[in-house]
Amino acid sequence: MRYSEITRKTAETDIALTLNLDGKGVSKIDSGCGFLDHMLTLFSKHGRFDLTVKCVGDVEVDYHHTVEDIGIALGQAFKEALGDKKGITRYGDTALPMDETLILSAVDISGRSYYVGAIEIKADKVGDFDTELNDEFWVAFTANAGITLHVRQLAGKNAHHILECVFKSVARSLKKAVSVDPELQGEVPSTKGVL
């Protein structure tokens, strides 16, 4: 089973997180930020990842540290759960529509972290969630997972729809990328021999 448990404690956040890459999309999320809970629940469901997150953060300041640190912990969990990456498909992409919104995401589990987010959200907030924290989350996630991630907004006006589509699309792209390719028979999908 490709599974990881991460605990991360700083002066700003205290996080306990578990991840099962071969799950059924079952989640239990308590980040202290309702909108982030919603996004991570969608991420778990659409990636078919079993995910638990418990975070006690300095939300009296704002959600920045909570969002960034959960991104760090989730990235660490992905990296650990993937192990030597033998047999994985490595690449995944998804174009995901939601009403007026269309988001394209593409993932390479390369061992090299890189995030490109071409997202245009006109609203500063969804509820009490700062929309600029979307990029903070994915930068932290990719940096710690060793994943290259491109996310492009092809259409969309509603901020909630755009962010929801991002999390769903990335989850589905990751699901494809972490899936085991039986044709590889345990090989690492790289001419270098390692990822």
Long-range contacts (C-beta under 8 A, 24 or more apart in sequence): 2-81, 2-82, 2-83, 2-178, 3-81, 4-76, 4-77, 4-78, 4-80, 4-81, 5-77, 6-73, 6-74, 6-76, 6-77, 6-80, 8-69, 8-72, 8-73, 8-76, 10-65, 10-69, 12-57, 12-58, 12-65, 12-69, 13-55, 13-56, 13-57, 13-58, 13-65, 13-66, 13-69, 13-70, 14-55, 14-56, 14-57, 15-53, 15-54, 15-55, 15-69, 15-70, 15-73, 16-52, 16-53, 16-54, 16-55, 17-51, 17-52, 17-53, 17-54, 17-70, 17-73, 17-74, 17-77, 18-50, 18-51, 18-52, 18-77, 19-49, 19-50, 19-51, 19-74, 19-77, 19-78, 19-81, 20-49, 20-50, 20-51, 20-81, 21-49, 21-78, 21-81, 21-82, 21-178, 23-48, 23-49, 23-50, 23-51, 24-48, 24-50, 25-49, 25-50, 26-50, 26-51, 27-51, 27-52, 27-53, 28-52, 28-53, 29-53, 30-54, 30-55, 31-55, 31-57, 31-66, 31-70, 32-56, 32-57, 32-59, 32-63, 32-66, 33-59, 33-63, 33-66, 33-67, 33-128, 33-129, 34-127, 34-129, 35-126, 35-127, 35-128, 35-129, 35-163, 36-63, 36-66, 36-67, 36-70, 36-129, 38-164, 39-163, 39-164, 39-167, 40-70, 40-167, 42-164, 42-167, 42-168, 42-171, 43-167, 43-168, 43-170, 43-171, 44-171, 45-171, 46-167, 46-168, 46-171, 46-172, 46-175, 47-171, 47-172, 47-174, 47-175, 48-175, 49-171, 49-174, 49-175, 62-130, 63-128, 63-129, 63-130, 63-133, 64-130, 64-133, 64-136, 67-133, 67-136, 67-137, 67-140, 68-133, 68-136, 68-137, 68-140, 69-140, 70-137, 71-136, 71-137, 71-138, 71-139, 71-140, 71-141, 71-144, 72-140, 72-141, 72-143, 72-144, 73-144, 74-141, 74-144, 74-145, 75-140, 75-141, 75-142, 75-143, 75-144, 75-145, 75-147, 76-144, 76-145, 78-141, 78-144, 78-145, 78-147, 78-174, 78-178, 79-144, 79-145, 79-146, 82-109, 82-178, 84-188, 84-194, 85-109, 85-111, 85-188, 85-189, 85-195, 86-184, 86-186, 86-187, 86-188, 87-180, 87-181, 87-182, 87-184, 87-185, 87-186, 87-187, 88-177, 88-178, 88-179, 88-180, 88-181, 88-184, 88-189, 89-176, 89-177, 89-178, 89-179, 89-180, 89-181, 89-189, 90-177, 90-189, 90-190, 90-195, 91-176, 91-177, 92-172, 92-173, 92-174, 92-175, 92-176, 92-177, 92-178, 92-179, 93-173, 93-176, 94-169, 94-170, 94-172, 94-173, 94-176, 95-154, 95-169, 96-165, 96-168, 96-169, 96-172, 97-165, 98-161, 98-164, 98-165, 98-168, 99-158, 99-161, 100-155, 100-156, 100-157, 100-158, 100-161, 101-153, 101-155, 101-156, 101-157, 101-158, 101-161, 101-162, 101-165, 102-153, 102-154, 102-155, 102-156, 102-165, 103-151, 103-152, 103-153, 103-154, 103-156, 103-162, 103-165, 103-166, 103-168, 103-169, 104-150, 104-151, 104-152, 104-154, 104-169, 105-149, 105-150, 105-151, 105-152, 105-166, 105-169, 105-170, 105-172, 105-173, 106-149, 106-150, 106-173, 107-147, 107-148, 107-149, 107-170, 107-173, 107-174, 107-176, 107-177, 108-147, 108-148, 108-177, 109-145, 109-146, 109-147, 109-177, 109-178, 109-195, 110-146, 110-147, 110-148, 110-195, 111-146, 111-194, 111-195, 112-146, 112-148, 113-142, 113-143, 113-144, 113-145, 113-146, 113-147, 113-148, 114-142, 114-148, 114-149, 115-139, 115-141, 115-142, 115-143, 115-148, 115-149, 115-150, 115-151, 116-149, 116-150, 116-151, 117-151, 118-150, 118-151, 118-152, 118-153, 119-151, 119-152, 119-153, 119-162, 119-166, 120-153, 121-159, 121-162, 121-163, 122-157, 122-159, 123-159, 125-159, 126-159, 126-160, 126-163, 131-159, 131-163, 134-163, 134-166, 138-170, 146-195, 147-174
